[in-house]
Amino acid sequence: MAKILRNAGSYRILAIMYPPTKFAPLELIELAGRTAYQSQDKITKNSAERFVKMLRDRGHESVLEHSAMTVEFNNVSRGFTHELVRHRLASFTQESTRYVDESDFIVVCPPDKDPDQLCIEISPEVLPDAVISFKQWMDLNEQVYRSLRKAGWVPEDARQVLPTAIKSQIVITANFREWRHILRLRTSLKAHWEIRAVMTKLLKELRATVPVVFDDILAGEEHEEDQ
C-alpha cells in the first residue's frame, strides 16, 4: 500500500563553503570584492560583514557568487524537484528513478486535502461505476509499478507510471546570489505550497546563520518573477 506523506518535506544544510584557504565565506567575498576597488589594505578582522552588507544594499550581488552553499532536500515530491531544477545557476544531484526501485511507493499529498475523500471518477469504459480516493489511486499506481517490475521491466521503463507525487531526494549547490534568488521566489505567497513550506524554514535558519547575506529577504513577499 502506498505510504502518504503530509508536511514531511525537510532540508539539511550540508556545507557553507569554506575554500581551502584561511578565508571564511564572508571574508572571501570581501577579498574578492575589494579587488574592484583595490582596497585590500582596508581589510580588518571585523570588516567582512560590513563590506558584504554594503555590497548587498547597493545591489552589487555578483560579488556574493564567490561563496556557496550545499543543501539536501528530503521527503519532497518530484513536483518539488521539478520546480527546483528550473534554477539554472546551480548544480543538482537527484535520486534517480532510472536506477532506484520505487516499489516502496511513498507519495506526497497536499496537507489541506483528505487522501481518503472519494472524488476521482473512473470512466465506465475502464471501471464501471467507480469513484475512488487519492489514496486508492496511489495504491493502484503502486500495484501497476510493482507488477511491471515483476514482469521484468527495469526501473527506467516502469517509472513511466510513477506520479509527480512520488517522494524524492535532491542535493543542490549554488552560490549565495543564486540562493537569494531561489529563496525570494520560493518563499513568495505565489509559490507552490510544498516548496514554500520547506524554503521558508531554510530561510529562517539562514537569516540567523548568515544574516548579512539573507536577513533582507522576507518570506511571504510577492515578486514579479515567474513562479
N, C-alpha and C positions, 0 to 999 in steps of 0.2 A: 504494500500500500504506500502511496506517495506520502512523504512527510512534508507538512506545511510549516513554513517559517513566516512569522509576522513580527516586524520591528526587530529583526535579528541582525541586520547589517552592522558591521563593525569595521574598524580600521586599526592598524598598528604602525606607528612610525618606526621604520627600520633604521633610518640613518638621516641625520642632518649633516651634510658632507663636511668633513674636515680634510683638507688636502694633505698630502704627505709632506707638510712643512709645519712650521710653528704657528701658522695663521689659522685662527678660528673663522667661522663663516663671515661674521660682520667685519672682522679685521681684513679678510681677504677682499671683501667688497670695497672697503676703504682704500686699500693699497692699489687695487685696480682703478678705482675712481679717481684717485689723486694723480694718476698718470696723465689724465686730461689736462689738469691744471698745473702739473709739475710742482705739486705742493707736498711731496712726501715728507719734507722736513717738519711739517706740522703734525705728523702722526705722534700721538702720545698714548699712554696706557689706557686712557678713557675716552679717546676721541672717536672711536669707530661708530658708536651708537649715534652720536650727534651728527656725524658725517652721513650715515645711512639715512637718518631722518631727513636731513637737508635734501638728499637726492630724491627721496620718496615724495616730499612735499613739493618739490619743483617739477615733479613728473619725469625725472631722469631715470626711469625704471630699467633702462637697458643695462645699467651697471649692476643691478640685482641679479643678473643672469650668471654672475661669477660664482654664486653659491647655489646649492641644490639640495633636494630632499627626496628620500625614497619612502613610499607608504604602501603597505599591503592592505587590501580590502577583502573582507571575508563575509560569507553568508549573504552575498548580494546576488541579484538576478543577472542573467545575460542582458536584460534590458538596461540595467545599471551600467554594465561594462560597455555596451554598445554606445552609450552616451559619452562615457569617459574617454574612449579611444578616439573620439572626434577631435580631441585637443591635440593639435599637430605637433607642438614643440615639446614632446615628451617621449620617454621610452617605456614600453609596456611588455610585460610577460604574463600571460594568462593561462589558466587551466585549460587544457586542450581537450575538446570533445572528439578530436580525431583519434586520440590515443588513450584517453581515460574512459573507462567503462562507467556509464552514468546509471547503472541499474539500481543504485540506492535511491534515486529519484527524489531529491529534495528540491522543493519549489517555494518561491516567494509569493505570498498573497498580499494584496493591499490591506493595510491594517484596519480600514474602515469598512471592509466588505466581509460578509458572512460566507465562509467557504462551503457551508452546508446548505445555503439557500438554493432551492430548486428554481433555476432561472434560465437554464440552457435548453432550448427546444431542439430536439433532434429531428431531422427531416424524416417523414414517414417512409421515404424510399430507403433510408438507412436503418431506422429502428422505429417501428410503428408506436405512436402514442407515448413517446419517451420524453420526459423532462428531467434533466439531471443537474447536479450542483457543480461548482468549480472543483471541489474535492473529488467528486466522481469522475469528472473529465480528466483530471490529473492522474487518477488511478487507471483510467483507460489508456492514457498516454504511456504510463509505466508498463502496463501489460503488453502494449504493442512493441515498445522498445525491447523489453525482455524477450519477447517472442522472436523478434528479428535477430537478436544476439544468439538465441538458442538455435535458430535456423542457419547460423553460420555467417550472418552479416557482421563485418568488422565494425568497430565503433564509428569510424568516419562515414560509413554508409547508414548505420542505424540511427545516427544523430539527426537524420532528416526529419524525424518525427518529434524531436525534442522541442518543448515550448520555450518561449522567451523567458518564462518564469523560472527556468531551471537554475539552481544555485551554482554560483561560480566564485572563483578566487582570482585576484589580479594584483600585480605589483607594478607601480608606476614610479618612475624617477623623472623629475622635472626641476628646472631652475626656479628660484624664488619668484621671478617675474611671472613665469607661466603658472605657478601655484596661485599667485594673486588673481590672475585671470580666471583660473578654474574655480576658485572659491567665490569670486564675485558672481559668476554665472550660476553655480550650482547650489548656492545658498539663497538665491533670489526667490521671491514669492512665486515667480513663474516657473521655477524649476520643478522637475518631477518629484513627487513625494519621497521616493526611496533615496535618490541621490541627495536630495536636500537634507534629509534627516541625518545621514552619515556625515556629509560635508559640514553641516552646522556644528556637530560635535568636534570634528577635526579643527575647524576654525577657532572654536572656543579654546582648545588646547594651544594652538599656535599663537593666539593673541596673548597667552600667558607665557609661552616658552620663548618666542621671538617677537616681542611686542612691537619693536620699532619697524619690523617688516610687515606685520599683519594687523596691528590694532586699529588701523583706519578703515578696515573692511567690516561692515556690519551685516550680519545675517538678516535676511528678510527685506533687503533693499531691492528695488526693481531696477533693471538695467535694460538698455536698448538692444543689446546683442541677442542674436537668435538663440533660443533655448533648445 
